[in-house]
Amino acid sequence: MKIDLNTLAASQLSVDRGAKQVSNSSLTGAQATTQDRTTLHSDSLSVQALTSQAMNTPPIRQDTVAALRQSVTSGTYQPDASKTADAMIENNRQ
């Protein structure tokens, strides 16, 4: 049976409120069970910080991207490994 979660409303999902919790103290090793828990919350400061960071990213240099795409497509792109490593290290320091 296929369940399409995109079409189910939250009110349509069944919740077993009478579920019994098994005590782990009476179970051994492989018999012990755990409960899965999920907590969702909206941290407005995090959302604002991410939004600010996204808005402050530098613009895409379309001319550079187009030239690089052409080099890769034609097979003439020859990256310099040491320059790439140096740039990664320098970027990590900032």
Secondary structure, 3 states (H helix, E strand, C coil): CCCCCCCCCHHHCCCCCCCCCCCHHHCCHHHCCCCCCCCCCCCHHHHHHHHHHHHCCCCCCHHHHHHHHHHHHHCCCCCCHHHHHHHHHHHHHC
